[in-house]
Amino acid sequence: MREYLKRLERNRYLPNSIAGHGFNGWLTTSLTQLKLVLEDQKLLSLVIAAATAAGQNLLGKIVDTVTGLSDILLRDLNNDGATRDQQVGLFQVPLAVDIPEYRRTGPRDFLMDTVNAVNADGSRKYHLDIQLNTLVTNVRFETSGTKPRATGVDYIRGRSLYRADPRSESASVGTPGYVNAAREVVLSAGTFNTPQLLKLSGIGPKDELNRWNISVLVDLPGVGTNLQDRYETGLVGKTPTDFTLTTKCTFMDSLPDPCLEQWQNNSLDKGTYTTNGIAIAIIRKSSTSDGEPDLLISGAPANFQGYFPGYSYEALKDAQHWTWITLKSHSRNNAGTVELRSTDPKDTPIINFNSFDTGITENDADDKDLQAVYEAMEFSRKIFDNLVPLDGSFEEVWPGPNVTTEAELKEFIKREAWGHHACCTNPIGPDTDKNSVLDSRFRVLGVDGLRVVDASVFPKIPGYYIALPVYMVSEKAADVILSDAA
């Protein structure tokens, strides 16, 4: 899969002589400017405390210069070394940010570049059409042959039709339509909506389809099962005075925004808005890991307690908080489900992650994951406790001083943990496994002309962050589809 990383990456933080990276792809990767750390003594003190807690000996090192910080942070998290998956310590997290413009890049840019590409004579180079405000409701099949074959999709067109959108209550009924496929249908509706769409089309667990009086096209018990995610938590500290980094930023909650104006108008020093705020990441191995590091602890100048309506405003409404965010990778639980709420494609499905002891408990899987998250939060507390306050200390406010014992902290974790890397609900696997949904070429088992390419295809949740694995598996799927069409 490394070759797919090299294909898609446009690396801007390493010399192009470094093996294992790409330098001409569609996804720019860069790093936060270290000078932003040096401009904020609070931030610098947190980096030093994190390095010390992680066991790095800073004695005799000068860490108040870019060169000194580089000795601590400039290791490549995505390096191609043989021991990469065993490395622990401090890293900077690569960002999908183009330089020197410092604009976010991603799949949208790639899609728009493809849509707008033209030949020398001005004609369209690629036949790619994007239709917004359109909800696919069903996959069409031809069933006269020995195996059902996907021939297209039905849809309804209109704004805010899907009921995950709070504006759906005032939405129109939509205008129905359909698209016929010349070759194949490729579903990329995501971890929740792809299994929902398959089930509405008659592909899924027979018992569930019968319960909703949906004609069973293919009995695939694995559709909508195997749902996985990380366990993530935040530990928040408050300091008496503002971070220099964010004190002037309104994050466009109000205008004028001095940080926005600096980003727009200062070509030499664009400031705080050149980064997403994740200053550092610490890779660690818990006592319950299966051999590889399984914890990523990142830090950001925010009061971040998880995802909920209005979370971004709450996280950034002042400049006096710092959050250590725990991400438990290689989580063992795959007991989550995505089930139909109704036969109405506008309805959201019923999503149940079955976290911790409501999920997989065999071989103490739930306790092992919980212990790992607990150890990461205790490590985060250690960083705050051992901090040398270059510009003020931090008082823990979340979970807070009333959550002290191991039992109390673990109960807090079970109550408050979140995730935002949901995946694996249409897993690739052998046809001998009753829970497999796709073959190794992304084809839905039991039918022809239908593939799935999105985060639902993984049998097991990959790595730390899921975006890059999704990009890589999509590049692989493109190769497979083109090869089969040749």
C-alpha positions in Angstrom: 0.0 0.0 0.0 3.0 2.3 0.3 3.0 2.8 -3.4 -0.5 4.3 -3.2 0.7 6.8 -0.6 3.5 7.8 -2.9 1.0 8.2 -5.8 -1.4 10.5 -3.9 1.0 12.5 -1.7 2.5 15.9 -2.5 5.0 16.1 0.4 6.2 19.5 1.3 8.1 18.8 4.6 10.8 16.4 3.3 13.5 16.6 0.6 12.3 14.7 -2.5 15.2 12.4 -2.2 13.5 10.7 0.9 12.2 7.2 0.0 8.7 6.1 0.7 7.0 9.4 0.0 5.3 11.1 -3.0 6.0 14.6 -4.2 3.7 15.0 -7.2 0.3 13.8 -6.0 -3.0 15.5 -5.3 -2.8 15.6 -1.5 -0.3 18.1 -0.1 1.2 17.2 3.3 3.1 19.8 5.4 3.9 20.5 9.0 3.0 23.3 11.4 5.7 26.0 11.5 7.8 25.5 14.6 8.2 29.2 15.1 4.5 29.3 16.2 5.6 27.2 19.2 8.4 29.5 20.0 6.2 32.6 19.9 4.1 31.2 22.8 5.8 30.3 26.1 2.8 28.3 27.3 2.9 26.2 24.2 6.7 25.7 24.5 6.4 24.7 28.1 3.8 22.0 27.2 6.0 20.6 24.4 9.0 20.4 26.9 6.8 18.8 29.5 5.4 16.2 27.0 9.0 15.4 25.9 10.1 14.9 29.4 7.1 12.8 30.4 7.8 10.6 27.3 11.3 10.0 28.5 13.3 12.3 26.2 16.3 13.7 28.0 16.4 17.4 27.3 19.4 18.1 29.5 21.8 20.4 27.7 19.4 20.9 24.7 18.4 24.4 23.6 14.7 24.2 22.9 13.9 27.9 22.5 15.1 27.9 18.9 13.6 26.2 15.7 16.8 24.1 15.5 16.4 23.0 19.1 12.8 22.1 18.7 13.6 20.2 15.5 15.7 17.9 17.5 12.6 17.0 19.5 9.8 17.0 16.9 11.1 16.6 13.4 10.7 12.9 13.1 8.5 11.6 10.2 5.4 10.0 11.5 4.8 8.4 8.1 8.4 7.2 7.5 9.1 4.0 5.5 11.5 2.5 8.0 11.3 -1.1 9.0 10.7 -0.2 12.6 8.1 2.5 11.9 5.2 0.7 13.6 7.3 0.2 16.8 8.4 3.9 17.2 7.2 5.8 20.2 7.9 9.4 21.3 7.0 12.9 20.1 6.1 13.8 16.5 4.5 16.5 14.5 1.3 15.5 12.8 1.3 16.0 9.0 -1.4 18.4 7.8 -3.2 18.5 4.5 -2.2 22.1 4.0 -0.6 23.6 0.9 2.3 25.9 1.2 3.2 28.8 1.0 -0.5 29.6 0.6 -1.3 27.7 3.8 -4.7 26.5 2.4 -6.3 23.2 3.3 -6.2 20.6 0.5 -8.1 17.4 0.1 -10.4 15.3 -2.1 -12.7 18.2 -2.9 -9.8 20.0 -4.7 -8.9 16.8 -6.5 -12.5 16.3 -7.7 -12.9 19.9 -8.8 -9.6 19.8 -10.7 -10.8 16.7 -12.5 -14.2 18.2 -13.3 -12.7 21.4 -14.6 -9.8 19.8 -16.6 -9.8 20.5 -20.3 -7.9 19.3 -23.4 -5.8 21.6 -25.6 -8.9 22.4 -27.7 -10.9 23.4 -24.6 -13.1 20.3 -24.5 -13.7 18.4 -21.3 -10.9 16.1 -20.5 -12.8 13.8 -18.1 -16.5 12.9 -18.0 -17.2 13.5 -14.3 -20.4 15.1 -13.3 -21.2 16.0 -9.7 -24.9 16.4 -8.7 -25.5 18.0 -5.3 -28.6 17.9 -3.2 -29.3 14.4 -4.4 -30.2 11.4 -2.2 -29.8 7.9 -3.7 -32.6 5.7 -2.5 -32.1 2.4 -4.1 -29.8 0.4 -6.4 -31.5 -1.0 -9.5 -31.0 -4.6 -10.5 -31.6 -6.8 -13.5 -32.7 -10.2 -12.1 -33.4 -12.2 -15.3 -29.9 -13.8 -15.3 -28.3 -16.4 -13.1 -27.0 -13.6 -10.8 -28.6 -10.1 -10.1 -26.8 -7.3 -11.9 -26.7 -3.7 -10.8 -27.9 -1.4 -13.6 -28.2 2.0 -11.9 -29.6 3.9 -9.0 -32.8 5.7 -8.1 -32.7 9.1 -6.4 -34.7 12.0 -5.1 -33.4 15.5 -5.7 -33.9 18.4 -3.3 -32.2 20.3 -0.5 -31.9 18.8 3.1 -33.8 15.7 2.3 -31.9 13.4 4.6 -33.1 13.6 8.2 -29.6 13.9 9.7 -30.0 17.5 8.5 -31.9 19.6 11.0 -33.4 21.5 8.1 -35.1 18.4 6.8 -38.4 19.2 8.6 -39.0 22.1 6.2 -37.6 20.3 3.1 -39.7 19.4 0.1 -40.5 15.9 -0.8 -37.9 16.0 -3.6 -38.0 15.2 -7.3 -37.5 11.5 -8.2 -35.0 10.4 -10.9 -32.7 7.6 -11.9 -29.3 7.0 -13.5 -28.5 4.0 -15.6 -25.0 2.5 -15.4 -23.1 1.7 -18.6 -20.7 -0.6 -16.7 -21.0 -0.7 -12.9 -22.4 1.0 -9.9 -19.9 2.1 -7.2 -21.3 3.0 -3.8 -19.3 5.5 -1.7 -21.9 6.6 0.8 -19.8 5.8 3.8 -19.8 3.7 6.9 -23.4 4.4 7.8 -25.2 5.1 4.6 -23.7 2.4 2.3 -25.0 -0.5 4.5 -28.3 1.4 4.8 -28.5 1.7 1.0 -27.5 -2.0 0.4 -30.3 -3.1 2.8 -32.9 -0.9 1.2 -31.9 -2.5 -2.1 -32.4 -6.1 -0.7 -28.8 -6.9 0.2 -28.2 -7.7 3.8 -29.2 -9.9 6.8 -32.3 -11.9 5.7 -34.0 -11.6 9.1 -33.7 -7.8 9.2 -34.9 -7.4 5.6 -37.9 -9.7 6.3 -38.7 -7.6 9.3 -39.1 -4.6 7.1 -40.8 -6.6 4.2 -37.9 -5.9 1.9 -37.5 -8.5 -0.8 -34.3 -10.4 -0.2 -32.0 -10.1 -3.2 -28.9 -11.5 -1.5 -28.7 -12.8 2.1 -25.5 -11.1 3.4 -25.4 -11.2 7.2 -22.3 -9.0 7.4 -23.9 -5.9 5.9 -24.1 -3.3 8.7 -22.2 -5.4 11.3 -18.5 -5.2 12.3 -18.9 -1.4 13.0 -15.6 -0.2 14.6 -14.2 3.1 15.9 -11.5 4.5 18.1 -12.0 5.4 21.7 -11.1 9.0 22.2 -11.2 11.2 25.3 -10.0 14.7 26.3 -8.2 15.9 29.4 -8.5 19.7 29.7 -6.4 22.2 31.7 -7.0 25.9 32.3 -4.4 28.5 32.7 -4.9 32.0 34.2 -3.8 34.0 31.1 -4.2 33.6 27.3 -2.2 31.6 24.9 -0.3 34.1 22.7 -1.1 31.8 19.8 -4.9 32.3 19.9 -5.5 35.3 22.1 -6.4 37.5 19.1 -8.3 34.9 17.1 -12.1 35.0 17.0 -12.3 32.0 14.7 -14.8 34.1 12.6 -17.3 34.0 15.4 -17.1 37.7 15.2 -15.5 40.2 12.7 -13.0 41.7 12.3 -10.8 38.6 13.1 -7.2 39.7 13.4 -5.9 36.2 12.8 -7.9 35.9 9.6 -6.7 39.3 8.5 -3.1 38.2 9.1 -3.6 35.0 7.2 -5.1 36.9 4.3 -2.7 39.9 4.1 0.7 38.9 5.5 2.4 36.7 2.9 5.5 36.3 5.0 3.9 35.5 8.3 0.4 34.1 8.0 0.2 33.2 11.7 -2.1 30.9 13.7 -4.5 30.0 10.9 -1.8 28.1 9.0 -2.4 25.1 11.3 -5.3 23.1 12.7 -4.0 23.6 16.2 -2.7 20.1 16.8 0.8 21.1 17.9 2.3 17.7 18.8 1.5 14.0 19.0 2.9 11.5 21.4 2.9 7.8 20.4 2.9 5.3 23.3 2.4 1.7 24.0 0.0 0.7 26.7 0.4 -2.2 29.1 -2.4 -4.0 27.3 -1.1 -3.5 23.7 -0.7 -6.5 21.4 2.9 -5.6 20.6 2.7 -2.4 18.7 2.1 1.2 20.1 -1.6 1.7 20.5 -2.0 5.2 21.8 -1.7 8.6 20.1 -2.0 11.6 22.5 -2.2 14.9 20.8 -2.4 18.4 22.2 -4.3 21.5 21.2 -5.0 25.0 22.6 -8.7 24.3 23.1 -11.3 23.2 25.6 -12.2 20.1 23.6 -14.5 17.6 25.4 -15.8 15.8 22.3 -18.2 16.3 19.4 -21.6 17.7 20.0 -23.7 20.5 18.5 -21.7 23.7 19.0 -18.6 22.0 20.2 -16.2 24.1 18.1 -17.5 27.4 19.6 -17.2 25.9 23.1 -13.7 24.7 22.4 -12.4 28.0 21.2 -14.5 30.7 23.0 -11.5 31.6 25.1 -7.7 31.3 24.8 -7.0 29.8 28.2 -7.5 26.1 27.8 -5.4 23.2 26.6 -6.6 19.7 25.8 -4.6 16.4 25.7 -6.6 14.2 23.4 -6.3 10.4 23.7 -6.8 8.2 20.7 -6.8 4.5 21.3 -5.8 2.8 18.1 -6.1 -1.0 17.3 -9.3 -1.1 19.4 -10.6 -4.6 19.8 -14.3 -4.0 19.7 -16.1 -4.8 16.4 -19.6 -5.3 17.9 -21.1 -2.2 16.5 -24.1 -2.3 14.1 -25.9 -0.1 11.6 -29.6 -1.2 11.2 -32.6 0.2 9.4 -34.9 2.5 11.3 -37.5 2.2 8.6 -37.8 1.6 4.8 -37.8 5.4 4.2 -34.4 6.2 2.7 -34.7 9.7 4.2 -34.5 8.2 7.7 -31.2 7.9 9.5 -30.2 4.3 10.4 -30.0 3.1 14.0 -26.2 3.2 14.8 -25.0 1.4 17.9 -21.3 1.2 18.6 -21.7 -1.2 21.6 -18.7 0.3 23.3 -16.6 -1.3 26.0 -18.5 -4.0 28.1 -21.6 -3.8 25.9 -19.5 -5.0 23.0 -16.7 -7.6 22.7 -15.7 -9.0 26.1 -14.0 -12.2 25.1 -10.4 -12.4 26.4 -11.1 -9.2 28.4 -11.0 -7.2 25.2 -13.2 -4.4 26.7 -11.0 -4.2 29.9 -7.8 -4.0 27.9 -9.1 -1.1 25.7 -10.4 0.7 28.8 -7.0 0.2 30.6 -5.2 1.6 27.6 -7.3 4.8 27.6 -6.9 5.1 31.3 -3.1 4.9 31.1 -3.1 7.6 28.4 -5.2 10.0 30.5 -2.9 9.4 33.5 0.0 10.2 31.3 -1.7 13.4 30.2 -2.1 14.3 33.9 1.6 13.6 34.4 2.4 16.2 31.7 0.4 18.9 33.5 1.8 17.9 36.9 5.4 18.0 35.7 5.1 21.2 33.6 7.7 23.9 34.2 5.5 27.0 33.9 7.3 29.3 31.5 4.1 31.4 31.4 1.6 30.0 34.0 0.6 26.6 35.2 -2.6 24.6 34.3 -5.4 23.4 36.5 -7.3 20.4 35.3 -11.0 21.2 34.7 -12.1 18.1 32.7 -12.6 15.5 34.1 -11.5 17.7 37.0 -10.2 17.3 40.5 -13.2 15.3 41.7 -12.3 12.3 39.4 -9.2 10.9 41.2 -9.4 7.1 41.6 -8.8 4.6 38.9 -12.4 3.4 39.2 -13.7 7.0 38.9 -11.6 7.8 35.9 -12.5 4.5 34.1 -16.2 5.2 34.7 -15.7 8.7 33.3 -14.0 7.2 30.2 -16.9 4.7 29.6 -19.4 7.6 29.9 -17.6 10.3 27.9 -15.5 8.5 25.3 -16.2 9.3 21.7 -14.9 8.4 18.2 -15.1 9.9 14.7 -13.4 7.2 12.6 -16.3 4.9 12.1 -15.6 2.1 9.6 -15.8 -1.5 8.6 -19.5 -2.2 8.1 -19.1 -3.8 4.7 -15.9 -5.7 5.2 -13.7 -7.3 2.5 -13.2 -11.0 3.2 -13.2 -14.5 1.8 -16.5 -15.9 0.6 -16.1 -18.7 3.1 -16.7 -16.1 5.9 -20.4 -15.6 6.3 -19.7 -12.0 7.5 -17.8 -11.0 4.4 -19.6 -8.4 2.2 -17.0 -7.7 -0.5 -14.4 -9.7 -2.3 -10.8 -8.5 -2.7 -11.8 -6.4 -5.7 -14.4 -4.4 -3.8 -17.3 -6.3 -5.5 -20.4 -7.0 -3.5 -20.8 -10.8 -3.0 -23.7 -12.4 -4.7 -24.3 -9.8 -7.4 -22.6 -8.4 -10.5 -21.9 -4.9 -11.4 -21.8 -3.4 -7.9 -18.8 -2.3 -5.8 -18.2 -0.4 -2.6 -15.3 2.0 -2.1 -15.3 3.9 1.2 -14.4 3.5 4.9 -16.8 0.6 5.3 -14.6 -1.8 3.3 -12.0 -2.4 6.0 -12.2 -5.7 7.9 -10.3 -4.1 10.8 -9.9 -0.4 11.7 -6.5 0.8 10.3 -3.8 2.8 12.0 -4.3 6.0 14.0 -6.2 8.4 11.7 -8.5 6.9 9.1 -8.4 9.6 6.3 -5.2 8.5 4.7 -6.1 4.8 4.7 -9.3 5.7 3.0 -7.5 7.7 0.3 -5.0 4.8 -0.2 -7.7 2.1 -0.5 -9.5 4.3 -2.9 -6.4 4.6 -5.1 -6.2 0.8 -5.0 -9.9 0.5 -5.9 -9.3 2.8 -8.9 -6.6 0.5 -10.2 -8.8 -2.6 -9.7 -11.8 -1.0 -11.5 -9.7 0.1 -14.4 -7.9 -3.2 -14.7 -11.3 -5.1 -14.7 -12.6 -2.7 -17.4 -9.7 -3.1 -19.7 
